[in-house]
């Protein structure tokens, strides 16, 4: 069960984020980070336990993480109804085009623990160095809709065992704006859980849970009411 007051999900739909910034000084920096991280639509979906992120949104976030000069020219994902997630990386002439198909075995965020596990099917992984580069960016781009922008790190922990890749993004998330922000002693990073991720046709569906303290609920509800009254 998601611990939310009666009518809270309906009230989310009335949030006008374009006007939230006017009230940030009254409600503190946490609401500014919430505004920058979640749209009212994504907050509503997260509160209901499932957030669907289209492939186009993930691929747009991926494109922003690829430097203009480098060996990798493009990385894209494509989700399928059978649970497969295809990954395509266009690299320089030396390596060429890499195409992988596999499954998201785990996608977890809970408190200080945040990681993704992906298993490749039907072929072996190519260069581990290149795969580390690719999967670090995929994991962060997939998490961005729920946890805000997370800066890439050269020392992002990543393990490859056979055809299984595990990316641990706990440290870089903790150092992000979302990870560093608190509201009345409560960390935003503790207010949302990601329990799993399942590719569907056209995007990835994340299983989520909100753990919002009463003080934050009251602030959001108060904000919605004050904005609606105007």
C-alpha positions as CSV (number, residue, x, y, z in Angstrom):
1,X,0.0,0.0,0.0
2,X,1.1,3.5,-0.8
3,X,0.6,5.8,2.3
4,X,-1.2,8.8,0.9
5,X,-4.1,10.8,2.3
6,X,-7.5,10.5,0.8
7,X,-7.8,12.5,-2.4
8,X,-4.1,13.2,-2.6
9,X,-3.7,11.6,-6.0
10,X,-6.6,13.6,-7.4
11,X,-5.0,16.8,-5.9
12,X,-1.8,16.1,-7.7
13,X,-3.6,16.6,-11.0
14,X,-4.4,20.2,-10.0
15,X,-0.8,21.2,-9.5
16,X,0.3,23.9,-11.9
17,X,4.1,23.5,-11.8
18,X,4.5,26.7,-13.8
19,X,3.3,28.5,-10.7
20,X,5.1,26.4,-8.1
21,X,8.3,28.5,-8.5
22,X,6.3,31.5,-7.1
23,X,5.8,29.6,-3.8
24,X,9.2,28.0,-3.5
25,X,10.4,30.6,-1.0
26,X,7.5,29.7,1.3
27,X,7.8,26.0,1.0
28,X,11.6,25.5,0.9
29,X,14.2,24.2,-1.6
30,X,12.8,20.6,-1.5
31,X,9.8,21.7,-3.5
32,X,12.0,23.3,-6.1
33,X,13.9,20.1,-6.6
34,X,10.5,18.2,-6.8
35,X,9.3,20.6,-9.4
36,X,12.5,20.1,-11.4
37,X,12.4,16.4,-11.1
38,X,8.7,15.4,-11.5
39,X,5.9,16.7,-13.7
40,X,2.5,16.4,-12.1
41,X,1.7,13.5,-14.5
42,X,4.8,11.6,-13.5
43,X,4.2,12.3,-9.8
44,X,0.7,10.9,-10.1
45,X,1.9,7.8,-11.9
46,X,4.7,7.2,-9.3
47,X,2.1,7.6,-6.5
48,X,0.0,5.0,-8.1
49,X,2.8,2.5,-8.2
50,X,3.7,2.4,-11.9
51,X,5.5,4.9,-14.1
52,X,5.8,4.3,-17.8
53,X,8.7,5.9,-19.5
54,X,8.6,5.9,-23.3
55,X,11.7,4.8,-25.2
56,X,11.8,8.3,-26.8
57,X,12.2,9.9,-23.4
58,X,15.1,7.5,-22.4
59,X,16.8,8.0,-25.8
60,X,16.6,11.7,-25.5
61,X,18.3,11.6,-22.1
62,X,20.9,9.2,-23.6
63,X,21.6,11.5,-26.5
64,X,22.4,14.3,-24.0
65,X,25.0,12.1,-22.3
66,X,27.1,11.4,-25.4
67,X,29.9,13.9,-26.0
68,X,30.3,15.4,-29.5
69,X,33.8,14.0,-29.7
70,X,34.2,10.4,-28.8
71,X,34.2,6.8,-30.0
72,X,30.5,6.3,-29.4
73,X,28.3,8.3,-31.7
74,X,24.8,7.2,-30.5
75,X,23.1,4.8,-28.1
76,X,19.4,3.9,-28.3
77,X,17.1,1.5,-26.6
78,X,14.0,-0.2,-27.9
79,X,11.5,-2.0,-25.6
80,X,9.3,-4.9,-26.6
81,X,6.1,-6.5,-25.3
82,X,7.9,-9.7,-24.6
83,X,10.1,-8.1,-22.0
84,X,13.1,-7.7,-24.1
85,X,15.1,-4.4,-24.2
86,X,17.2,-4.0,-27.3
87,X,20.3,-1.8,-27.2
88,X,22.1,-0.3,-30.2
89,X,25.4,1.6,-30.1
90,X,26.9,3.3,-33.1
91,X,30.6,3.6,-32.6
92,X,33.6,4.6,-34.7
93,X,34.8,2.5,-37.7
94,X,37.1,0.4,-35.5
95,X,34.2,-1.3,-33.6
96,X,31.2,-0.4,-35.8
97,X,27.6,-1.0,-34.8
98,X,26.8,-3.0,-31.7
99,X,23.4,-4.6,-31.3
100,X,22.3,-6.3,-28.0
101,X,19.0,-7.8,-26.8
102,X,18.4,-8.8,-23.3
103,X,16.3,-8.4,-20.1
104,X,16.3,-6.1,-17.2
105,X,16.7,-8.5,-14.3
106,X,16.7,-5.9,-11.6
107,X,16.2,-2.1,-11.4
108,X,16.2,-1.0,-7.8
109,X,16.4,2.2,-5.8
110,X,15.8,2.1,-2.0
111,X,17.5,4.6,0.3
112,X,21.2,4.3,-0.2
113,X,21.0,1.3,-2.6
114,X,20.5,2.0,-6.3
115,X,21.5,-0.4,-9.1
116,X,20.5,-2.0,-12.4
117,X,21.1,-5.6,-13.6
118,X,20.8,-6.4,-17.3
119,X,21.3,-9.8,-18.9
120,X,22.3,-10.1,-22.6
121,X,20.6,-12.9,-24.5
122,X,21.9,-14.8,-27.6
123,X,25.3,-13.4,-27.9
124,X,28.4,-12.5,-25.8
125,X,29.2,-9.1,-24.7
126,X,31.9,-7.2,-26.7
127,X,34.6,-5.0,-25.1
128,X,34.0,-4.6,-21.4
129,X,35.4,-1.1,-21.5
130,X,32.9,0.0,-24.1
131,X,30.0,-1.8,-22.4
132,X,30.9,-0.1,-19.1
133,X,30.6,3.2,-21.0
134,X,27.3,2.3,-22.6
135,X,25.5,0.7,-19.6
136,X,26.5,3.5,-17.2
137,X,24.7,6.0,-19.4
138,X,21.7,3.7,-20.0
139,X,21.1,3.2,-16.3
140,X,21.3,6.9,-15.4
141,X,19.1,7.9,-18.4
142,X,16.4,5.3,-17.3
143,X,16.4,6.7,-13.7
144,X,16.3,10.3,-14.7
145,X,12.5,10.6,-15.0
146,X,12.1,9.5,-11.3
147,X,15.3,10.8,-9.7
148,X,16.3,13.8,-11.7
149,X,19.5,14.4,-13.7
150,X,22.5,12.5,-12.3
151,X,26.0,13.4,-13.5
152,X,28.0,10.6,-15.0
153,X,31.1,9.6,-13.1
154,X,34.3,8.0,-14.4
155,X,34.4,5.6,-11.4
156,X,30.7,4.4,-11.5
157,X,30.9,0.9,-10.1
158,X,30.1,-1.6,-12.8
159,X,30.5,-5.4,-12.9
160,X,30.4,-7.7,-15.9
161,X,30.1,-11.4,-15.2
162,X,29.6,-13.4,-18.4
163,X,26.5,-11.9,-20.1
164,X,25.3,-10.1,-17.0
165,X,26.0,-6.4,-16.3
166,X,25.4,-4.8,-12.9
167,X,25.6,-1.0,-12.6
168,X,25.6,0.6,-9.1
169,X,24.6,4.3,-9.3
170,X,24.2,4.7,-5.5
171,X,27.1,7.1,-5.1
172,X,26.4,9.4,-8.0
173,X,22.7,9.6,-7.0
174,X,23.6,10.5,-3.5
175,X,25.8,13.4,-4.9
176,X,23.0,14.7,-7.1
177,X,20.7,17.6,-6.3
178,X,17.9,15.0,-5.5
179,X,20.3,13.0,-3.3
180,X,21.5,16.1,-1.4
181,X,18.2,17.7,-0.7
182,X,16.3,17.4,2.6
183,X,12.9,18.7,3.8
184,X,12.6,19.1,7.6
185,X,15.2,16.5,8.1
186,X,13.8,14.0,5.6
187,X,15.9,13.1,2.6
188,X,14.1,13.2,-0.8
189,X,16.1,10.2,-1.8
190,X,14.2,8.2,0.8
191,X,10.8,9.3,-0.4
192,X,10.7,7.2,-3.5
193,X,11.4,3.5,-4.2
194,X,12.0,1.8,-7.5
195,X,11.3,-1.9,-7.2
196,X,11.6,-3.2,-10.7
197,X,11.5,-2.3,-14.4
198,X,9.8,-4.2,-17.1
199,X,10.1,-3.4,-20.9
200,X,6.7,-3.1,-22.6
201,X,5.9,-2.2,-26.2
202,X,7.3,1.3,-26.7
203,X,8.8,1.9,-23.3
204,X,9.7,0.7,-19.8
205,X,7.3,0.4,-16.9
206,X,8.8,1.0,-13.5
207,X,7.3,-0.3,-10.3
208,X,7.4,2.5,-7.7
209,X,6.4,3.5,-4.2
210,X,6.3,6.8,-2.5
211,X,7.2,7.1,1.2
212,X,6.3,10.8,1.8
213,X,6.4,12.1,5.4
214,X,3.4,13.9,6.7
215,X,5.2,17.3,6.7
216,X,5.9,17.0,2.9
217,X,2.4,15.7,2.1
218,X,0.9,18.7,4.0
219,X,3.2,21.1,2.2
220,X,2.2,19.7,-1.2
221,X,-1.5,19.6,-0.4
222,X,-1.3,23.1,1.0
223,X,0.4,24.3,-2.2
224,X,-2.2,22.6,-4.4
225,X,-5.0,24.2,-2.4
226,X,-3.5,27.6,-2.4
227,X,-2.8,27.5,-6.1
228,X,-6.2,26.1,-6.9
229,X,-8.0,28.8,-4.9
230,X,-6.3,31.5,-6.9
